[in-house]
Amino acid sequence: MERLDQFLEHKGLVFGIAYRMTGSFTDAEDIVQETFLRWSKAKDQLIRSPKAFLSTIATRLSLDTIRKTKRKKETYIGPWLPEPIPTNSEEEIDPDTLDLAFLHLLEKLNPVERAVFLLRESFSLDYEIISKSVGKKQDACRQILKRAKENLRSEKKKFSPSLESKNVLIHKFLLASSQGDPELILPLLREDIVVWSDGGGKLHAARIPITGKPRVAAFLIKTRTHKHYKNVEYYLTRSNSTNCIIAYQKNQAIALRSFTVEEKGISKIHTILNPEKLKAFENKQGLIDDGKLIPLSLFLLFPKKNFFGKPIPVWAKPLANVIKWIFA
């Protein structure tokens, strides 16, 4: 049991590395399983640091996975976005690097740069472990980290408002969107707003990023009544350490929308439509029971109240059938 306990102690680290590296919930789960198998096979080895051993395996498996899926990303229809996962920011290691927008930004880095950056910046591993994980000398890893930071610096957020401020803006955005007038949305968007939609060729979605306030506002209003969003239920969820909106149709997750809020408004909107990327949200009732899905009606009526991690009030349940909100 001691070895199993050691693995379980570091399981979150293994998954954290794998998920941030691959941007895939499914691949990360597979890497956790394979890491455990290799850990079990090494039972006769003298392992001084389980953390170093497991993080090295997870990193190497992640690098292999990225190389194997490179062709898939190159032929992917439309923008490729990471798979969202339900999270609790209080339990996560470095929640800022779980943000969908940040994971999408990491695609700018090559696999080794991504590994070095994450192992050092997100998990604070020493260069000896990083060196063994990526097969580079320690001095080379330091240079790789420097280069990775320079590549990310130009697009890194300069201002990060509080969660309360973000919720207020998202609340205003949802109310404005429901009116069907793009002019009401414009004041809530930054000049450099970009909308990304990932349908994977399986569902209707914009195949190129939509940019500019007027175009984005018009696009959001134009698509708000699409048949894909008929007879759906909307929830607020904590995904990738950010409050997001998710839509369910017949208990099946069909869309998730994440907002990047900066100074002067919303700068990025990421919408996941590809059903294969919403597997982490398949168990709707389980997520509700765990307090990870909150009826959107509650958020719209009480935007400053935190309902996460708590049972949904009995008096609030009928509201979901009264208030119908738009998910463009």
KOLDOVO-943885 format. One record per residue (C-alpha): residue number from 1; residue in three letters; x, y, z. Coordinates in steps of 0.2 Angstrom, whole numbers, padded with zeros to 4 digits. Example, Ala and Ser with C-alpha at 12.3 -4.5 7.8 and 13.67 -1.06 7.14 Angstrom:
<sites>
[site 1, 'ALA', [0062, -0022, 0039]]
[site 2, 'SER', [0068, -0005, 0036]]
</sites>
This chain:
<sites>
[site 1, 'MET', [0000, 0000, 0000]]
[site 2, 'GLU', [0015, 0012, 0003]]
[site 3, 'ARG', [0019, 0013, -0016]]
[site 4, 'LEU', [0000, 0016, -0020]]
[site 5, 'ASP', [-0001, 0029, -0007]]
[site 6, 'GLN', [0015, 0038, -0014]]
[site 7, 'PHE', [0007, 0038, -0032]]
[site 8, 'LEU', [-0010, 0044, -0025]]
[site 9, 'GLU', [0000, 0058, -0016]]
[site 10, 'HIS', [0007, 0064, -0033]]
[site 11, 'LYS', [-0008, 0059, -0044]]
[site 12, 'GLY', [-0013, 0078, -0045]]
[site 13, 'LEU', [0004, 0083, -0051]]
[site 14, 'VAL', [0004, 0069, -0064]]
[site 15, 'PHE', [-0013, 0074, -0071]]
[site 16, 'GLY', [-0008, 0093, -0070]]
[site 17, 'ILE', [0007, 0091, -0080]]
[site 18, 'ALA', [-0001, 0079, -0093]]
[site 19, 'TYR', [-0017, 0090, -0095]]
[site 20, 'ARG', [-0007, 0107, -0097]]
[site 21, 'MET', [0005, 0099, -0109]]
[site 22, 'THR', [-0008, 0091, -0120]]
[site 23, 'GLY', [-0023, 0102, -0118]]
[site 24, 'SER', [-0033, 0086, -0118]]
[site 25, 'PHE', [-0043, 0078, -0103]]
[site 26, 'THR', [-0044, 0061, -0112]]
[site 27, 'ASP', [-0025, 0061, -0116]]
[site 28, 'ALA', [-0021, 0066, -0098]]
[site 29, 'GLU', [-0032, 0052, -0091]]
[site 30, 'ASP', [-0022, 0040, -0102]]
[site 31, 'ILE', [-0006, 0047, -0096]]
[site 32, 'VAL', [-0010, 0045, -0078]]
[site 33, 'GLN', [-0014, 0027, -0081]]
[site 34, 'GLU', [0002, 0023, -0090]]
[site 35, 'THR', [0012, 0033, -0077]]
[site 36, 'PHE', [0004, 0022, -0064]]
[site 37, 'LEU', [0008, 0006, -0074]]
[site 38, 'ARG', [0027, 0011, -0076]]
[site 39, 'TRP', [0027, 0016, -0057]]
[site 40, 'SER', [0021, -0001, -0053]]
[site 41, 'LYS', [0034, -0010, -0064]]
[site 42, 'ALA', [0048, 0000, -0056]]
[site 43, 'LYS', [0043, -0007, -0038]]
[site 44, 'ASP', [0061, -0016, -0037]]
[site 45, 'GLN', [0070, 0000, -0041]]
[site 46, 'LEU', [0077, 0012, -0028]]
[site 47, 'ILE', [0067, 0028, -0031]]
[site 48, 'ARG', [0073, 0042, -0019]]
[site 49, 'SER', [0061, 0055, -0025]]
[site 50, 'PRO', [0044, 0048, -0031]]
[site 51, 'LYS', [0039, 0066, -0036]]
[site 52, 'ALA', [0054, 0067, -0048]]
[site 53, 'PHE', [0051, 0050, -0055]]
[site 54, 'LEU', [0033, 0052, -0058]]
[site 55, 'SER', [0034, 0070, -0065]]
[site 56, 'THR', [0048, 0064, -0077]]
[site 57, 'ILE', [0037, 0050, -0083]]
[site 58, 'ALA', [0022, 0061, -0085]]
[site 59, 'THR', [0032, 0074, -0095]]
[site 60, 'ARG', [0040, 0061, -0107]]
[site 61, 'LEU', [0023, 0053, -0110]]
[site 62, 'SER', [0015, 0070, -0113]]
[site 63, 'LEU', [0029, 0074, -0126]]
[site 64, 'ASP', [0026, 0058, -0135]]
[site 65, 'THR', [0007, 0061, -0135]]
[site 66, 'ILE', [0010, 0079, -0142]]
[site 67, 'ARG', [0021, 0072, -0156]]
[site 68, 'LYS', [0008, 0058, -0160]]
[site 69, 'THR', [-0006, 0071, -0161]]
[site 70, 'LYS', [0003, 0084, -0171]]
[site 71, 'ARG', [-0004, 0078, -0188]]
[site 72, 'LYS', [-0022, 0078, -0180]]
[site 73, 'LYS', [-0020, 0096, -0175]]
[site 74, 'GLU', [-0013, 0101, -0192]]
[site 75, 'THR', [-0028, 0093, -0201]]
[site 76, 'TYR', [-0041, 0099, -0188]]
[site 77, 'ILE', [-0056, 0108, -0195]]
[site 78, 'GLY', [-0057, 0126, -0188]]
[site 79, 'PRO', [-0047, 0132, -0173]]
[site 80, 'TRP', [-0041, 0119, -0161]]
[site 81, 'LEU', [-0045, 0123, -0143]]
[site 82, 'PRO', [-0040, 0113, -0127]]
[site 83, 'GLU', [-0053, 0102, -0119]]
[site 84, 'PRO', [-0061, 0111, -0104]]
[site 85, 'ILE', [-0062, 0102, -0087]]
[site 86, 'PRO', [-0072, 0106, -0071]]
[site 87, 'THR', [-0061, 0113, -0058]]
[site 88, 'ASN', [-0060, 0120, -0040]]
[site 89, 'SER', [-0047, 0134, -0040]]
[site 90, 'GLU', [-0044, 0131, -0021]]
[site 91, 'GLU', [-0038, 0113, -0025]]
[site 92, 'GLU', [-0028, 0116, -0041]]
[site 93, 'ILE', [-0009, 0119, -0043]]
[site 94, 'ASP', [-0006, 0136, -0051]]
[site 95, 'PRO', [-0024, 0139, -0057]]
[site 96, 'ASP', [-0019, 0153, -0068]]
[site 97, 'THR', [-0011, 0141, -0080]]
[site 98, 'LEU', [-0027, 0131, -0082]]
[site 99, 'ASP', [-0036, 0145, -0090]]
[site 100, 'LEU', [-0042, 0140, -0108]]
[site 101, 'ALA', [-0035, 0156, -0115]]
[site 102, 'PHE', [-0018, 0153, -0107]]
[site 103, 'LEU', [-0018, 0134, -0113]]
[site 104, 'HIS', [-0022, 0140, -0130]]
[site 105, 'LEU', [-0008, 0153, -0129]]
[site 106, 'LEU', [0004, 0139, -0125]]
[site 107, 'GLU', [0001, 0132, -0142]]
[site 108, 'LYS', [0014, 0145, -0148]]
[site 109, 'LEU', [0028, 0136, -0139]]
[site 110, 'ASN', [0036, 0120, -0146]]
[site 111, 'PRO', [0033, 0104, -0135]]
[site 112, 'VAL', [0050, 0106, -0126]]
[site 113, 'GLU', [0048, 0124, -0123]]
[site 114, 'ARG', [0030, 0121, -0116]]
[site 115, 'ALA', [0037, 0107, -0105]]
[site 116, 'VAL', [0051, 0117, -0097]]
[site 117, 'PHE', [0040, 0132, -0095]]
[site 118, 'LEU', [0026, 0122, -0086]]
[site 119, 'LEU', [0038, 0112, -0075]]
[site 120, 'ARG', [0047, 0127, -0069]]
[site 121, 'GLU', [0033, 0141, -0068]]
[site 122, 'SER', [0018, 0130, -0064]]
[site 123, 'PHE', [0026, 0116, -0053]]
[site 124, 'SER', [0042, 0124, -0047]]
[site 125, 'LEU', [0052, 0109, -0051]]
[site 126, 'ASP', [0071, 0111, -0050]]
[site 127, 'TYR', [0081, 0111, -0066]]
[site 128, 'GLU', [0089, 0093, -0062]]
[site 129, 'ILE', [0071, 0086, -0064]]
[site 130, 'ILE', [0067, 0096, -0079]]
[site 131, 'SER', [0083, 0092, -0087]]
[site 132, 'LYS', [0080, 0073, -0086]]
[site 133, 'SER', [0062, 0075, -0091]]
[site 134, 'VAL', [0065, 0084, -0108]]
[site 135, 'GLY', [0083, 0076, -0111]]
[site 136, 'LYS', [0092, 0093, -0111]]
[site 137, 'LYS', [0106, 0100, -0100]]
[site 138, 'GLN', [0101, 0111, -0086]]
[site 139, 'ASP', [0109, 0127, -0094]]
[site 140, 'ALA', [0100, 0123, -0110]]
[site 141, 'CYS', [0084, 0122, -0100]]
[site 142, 'ARG', [0087, 0139, -0093]]
[site 143, 'GLN', [0089, 0146, -0110]]
[site 144, 'ILE', [0073, 0137, -0116]]
[site 145, 'LEU', [0063, 0145, -0102]]
[site 146, 'LYS', [0070, 0162, -0106]]
[site 147, 'ARG', [0065, 0160, -0124]]
[site 148, 'ALA', [0048, 0153, -0119]]
[site 149, 'LYS', [0044, 0168, -0108]]
[site 150, 'GLU', [0049, 0180, -0122]]
[site 151, 'ASN', [0037, 0171, -0134]]
[site 152, 'LEU', [0023, 0173, -0122]]
[site 153, 'ARG', [0026, 0190, -0115]]
[site 154, 'SER', [0018, 0200, -0129]]
[site 155, 'GLU', [0002, 0191, -0127]]
[site 156, 'LYS', [0002, 0189, -0108]]
[site 157, 'LYS', [-0012, 0198, -0099]]
[site 158, 'LYS', [-0006, 0214, -0091]]
[site 159, 'PHE', [-0021, 0216, -0080]]
[site 160, 'SER', [-0032, 0203, -0071]]
[site 161, 'PRO', [-0047, 0210, -0062]]
[site 162, 'SER', [-0055, 0201, -0047]]
[site 163, 'LEU', [-0067, 0187, -0049]]
[site 164, 'GLU', [-0081, 0198, -0043]]
[site 165, 'SER', [-0077, 0211, -0056]]
[site 166, 'LYS', [-0076, 0197, -0069]]
[site 167, 'ASN', [-0093, 0191, -0064]]
[site 168, 'VAL', [-0101, 0208, -0065]]
[site 169, 'LEU', [-0095, 0210, -0083]]
[site 170, 'ILE', [-0100, 0193, -0088]]
[site 171, 'HIS', [-0117, 0196, -0080]]
[site 172, 'LYS', [-0119, 0212, -0090]]
[site 173, 'PHE', [-0114, 0203, -0106]]
[site 174, 'LEU', [-0127, 0190, -0104]]
[site 175, 'LEU', [-0141, 0203, -0100]]
[site 176, 'ALA', [-0135, 0213, -0115]]
[site 177, 'SER', [-0134, 0198, -0127]]
[site 178, 'SER', [-0152, 0193, -0122]]
[site 179, 'GLN', [-0159, 0209, -0130]]
[site 180, 'GLY', [-0154, 0205, -0147]]
[site 181, 'ASP', [-0145, 0222, -0150]]
[site 182, 'PRO', [-0127, 0222, -0155]]
[site 183, 'GLU', [-0125, 0240, -0149]]
[site 184, 'LEU', [-0128, 0235, -0131]]
[site 185, 'ILE', [-0114, 0222, -0132]]
[site 186, 'LEU', [-0101, 0234, -0139]]
[site 187, 'PRO', [-0097, 0244, -0123]]
[site 188, 'LEU', [-0092, 0227, -0114]]
[site 189, 'LEU', [-0079, 0222, -0127]]
[site 190, 'ARG', [-0061, 0227, -0129]]
[site 191, 'GLU', [-0055, 0234, -0146]]
[site 192, 'ASP', [-0044, 0218, -0148]]
[site 193, 'ILE', [-0058, 0206, -0144]]
[site 194, 'VAL', [-0056, 0189, -0152]]
[site 195, 'VAL', [-0069, 0175, -0153]]
[site 196, 'TRP', [-0063, 0157, -0156]]
[site 197, 'SER', [-0075, 0143, -0159]]
[site 198, 'ASP', [-0070, 0124, -0159]]
[site 199, 'GLY', [-0083, 0113, -0168]]
[site 200, 'GLY', [-0070, 0101, -0175]]
[site 201, 'GLY', [-0080, 0099, -0191]]
[site 202, 'LYS', [-0094, 0090, -0182]]
[site 203, 'LEU', [-0105, 0105, -0178]]
[site 204, 'HIS', [-0107, 0122, -0187]]
[site 205, 'ALA', [-0094, 0134, -0180]]
[site 206, 'ALA', [-0084, 0149, -0186]]
[site 207, 'ARG', [-0068, 0141, -0194]]
[site 208, 'ILE', [-0058, 0157, -0192]]
[site 209, 'PRO', [-0056, 0168, -0177]]
[site 210, 'ILE', [-0069, 0183, -0177]]
[site 211, 'THR', [-0060, 0199, -0173]]
[site 212, 'GLY', [-0065, 0217, -0170]]
[site 213, 'LYS', [-0079, 0224, -0159]]
[site 214, 'PRO', [-0093, 0227, -0172]]
[site 215, 'ARG', [-0090, 0210, -0181]]
[site 216, 'VAL', [-0090, 0201, -0164]]
[site 217, 'ALA', [-0105, 0209, -0158]]
[site 218, 'ALA', [-0114, 0206, -0175]]
[site 219, 'PHE', [-0108, 0188, -0175]]
[site 220, 'LEU', [-0114, 0184, -0157]]
[site 221, 'ILE', [-0132, 0192, -0161]]
[site 222, 'LYS', [-0133, 0183, -0177]]
[site 223, 'THR', [-0129, 0166, -0170]]
[site 224, 'ARG', [-0140, 0168, -0154]]
[site 225, 'THR', [-0155, 0159, -0161]]
[site 226, 'HIS', [-0146, 0145, -0170]]
[site 227, 'LYS', [-0156, 0128, -0169]]
[site 228, 'HIS', [-0142, 0120, -0160]]
[site 229, 'TYR', [-0147, 0130, -0144]]
[site 230, 'LYS', [-0166, 0125, -0144]]
[site 231, 'ASN', [-0173, 0116, -0129]]
[site 232, 'VAL', [-0157, 0118, -0119]]
[site 233, 'GLU', [-0153, 0121, -0100]]
[site 234, 'TYR', [-0139, 0133, -0096]]
[site 235, 'TYR', [-0128, 0132, -0081]]
[site 236, 'LEU', [-0113, 0142, -0073]]
[site 237, 'THR', [-0098, 0131, -0070]]
[site 238, 'ARG', [-0081, 0133, -0064]]
[site 239, 'SER', [-0070, 0126, -0078]]
[site 240, 'ASN', [-0051, 0128, -0080]]
[site 241, 'SER', [-0052, 0140, -0064]]
[site 242, 'THR', [-0063, 0152, -0073]]
[site 243, 'ASN', [-0082, 0154, -0072]]
[site 244, 'CYS', [-0090, 0148, -0088]]
[site 245, 'ILE', [-0107, 0145, -0096]]
[site 246, 'ILE', [-0111, 0128, -0101]]
[site 247, 'ALA', [-0127, 0122, -0111]]
[site 248, 'TYR', [-0135, 0105, -0109]]
[site 249, 'GLN', [-0148, 0097, -0121]]
[site 250, 'LYS', [-0156, 0081, -0115]]
[site 251, 'ASN', [-0143, 0079, -0101]]
[site 252, 'GLN', [-0129, 0080, -0115]]
[site 253, 'ALA', [-0116, 0094, -0114]]
[site 254, 'ILE', [-0117, 0103, -0131]]
[site 255, 'ALA', [-0107, 0119, -0128]]
[site 256, 'LEU', [-0096, 0128, -0116]]
[site 257, 'ARG', [-0091, 0146, -0117]]
[site 258, 'SER', [-0076, 0154, -0107]]
[site 259, 'PHE', [-0072, 0173, -0106]]
[site 260, 'THR', [-0056, 0182, -0104]]
[site 261, 'VAL', [-0059, 0198, -0094]]
[site 262, 'GLU', [-0046, 0211, -0094]]
[site 263, 'GLU', [-0046, 0230, -0091]]
[site 264, 'LYS', [-0059, 0239, -0101]]
[site 265, 'GLY', [-0069, 0223, -0105]]
[site 266, 'ILE', [-0069, 0206, -0113]]
[site 267, 'SER', [-0054, 0202, -0123]]
[site 268, 'LYS', [-0057, 0184, -0128]]
[site 269, 'ILE', [-0071, 0172, -0130]]
[site 270, 'HIS', [-0068, 0153, -0132]]
[site 271, 'THR', [-0083, 0142, -0136]]
[site 272, 'ILE', [-0081, 0123, -0136]]
[site 273, 'LEU', [-0094, 0115, -0147]]
[site 274, 'ASN', [-0085, 0098, -0152]]
[site 275, 'PRO', [-0094, 0085, -0142]]
[site 276, 'GLU', [-0078, 0075, -0140]]
[site 277, 'LYS', [-0070, 0089, -0130]]
[site 278, 'LEU', [-0084, 0090, -0117]]
[site 279, 'LYS', [-0082, 0072, -0110]]
[site 280, 'ALA', [-0077, 0079, -0093]]
[site 281, 'PHE', [-0094, 0086, -0091]]
[site 282, 'GLU', [-0104, 0071, -0096]]
[site 283, 'ASN', [-0110, 0067, -0079]]
[site 284, 'LYS', [-0122, 0081, -0077]]
[site 285, 'GLN', [-0131, 0075, -0062]]
[site 286, 'GLY', [-0115, 0071, -0053]]
[site 287, 'LEU', [-0108, 0088, -0056]]
[site 288, 'ILE', [-0124, 0096, -0050]]
[site 289, 'ASP', [-0123, 0085, -0034]]
[site 290, 'ASP', [-0105, 0091, -0031]]
[site 291, 'GLY', [-0110, 0109, -0033]]
[site 292, 'LYS', [-0100, 0112, -0049]]
[site 293, 'LEU', [-0116, 0116, -0060]]
[site 294, 'ILE', [-0126, 0131, -0055]]
[site 295, 'PRO', [-0142, 0135, -0064]]
[site 296, 'LEU', [-0138, 0151, -0074]]
[site 297, 'SER', [-0154, 0159, -0068]]
[site 298, 'LEU', [-0147, 0159, -0050]]
[site 299, 'PHE', [-0131, 0169, -0057]]
[site 300, 'LEU', [-0142, 0181, -0067]]
[site 301, 'LEU', [-0153, 0185, -0052]]
[site 302, 'PHE', [-0139, 0184, -0039]]
[site 303, 'PRO', [-0122, 0188, -0048]]
[site 304, 'LYS', [-0113, 0192, -0032]]
[site 305, 'LYS', [-0118, 0176, -0022]]
[site 306, 'ASN', [-0107, 0161, -0023]]
[site 307, 'PHE', [-0117, 0145, -0025]]
[site 308, 'PHE', [-0103, 0133, -0029]]
[site 309, 'GLY', [-0100, 0118, -0018]]
[site 310, 'LYS', [-0118, 0120, -0011]]
[site 311, 'PRO', [-0134, 0111, -0014]]
[site 312, 'ILE', [-0146, 0121, -0026]]
[site 313, 'PRO', [-0159, 0129, -0015]]
[site 314, 'VAL', [-0176, 0121, -0018]]
[site 315, 'TRP', [-0184, 0138, -0021]]
[site 316, 'ALA', [-0172, 0141, -0035]]
[site 317, 'LYS', [-0175, 0126, -0046]]
[site 318, 'PRO', [-0191, 0132, -0055]]
[site 319, 'LEU', [-0182, 0148, -0060]]
[site 320, 'ALA', [-0172, 0138, -0073]]
[site 321, 'ASN', [-0189, 0135, -0082]]
[site 322, 'VAL', [-0194, 0153, -0082]]
[site 323, 'ILE', [-0178, 0162, -0088]]
[site 324, 'LYS', [-0172, 0158, -0105]]
[site 325, 'TRP', [-0155, 0165, -0109]]
[site 326, 'ILE', [-0145, 0165, -0125]]
[site 327, 'PHE', [-0129, 0155, -0129]]
[site 328, 'ALA', [-0123, 0161, -0145]]
</sites>
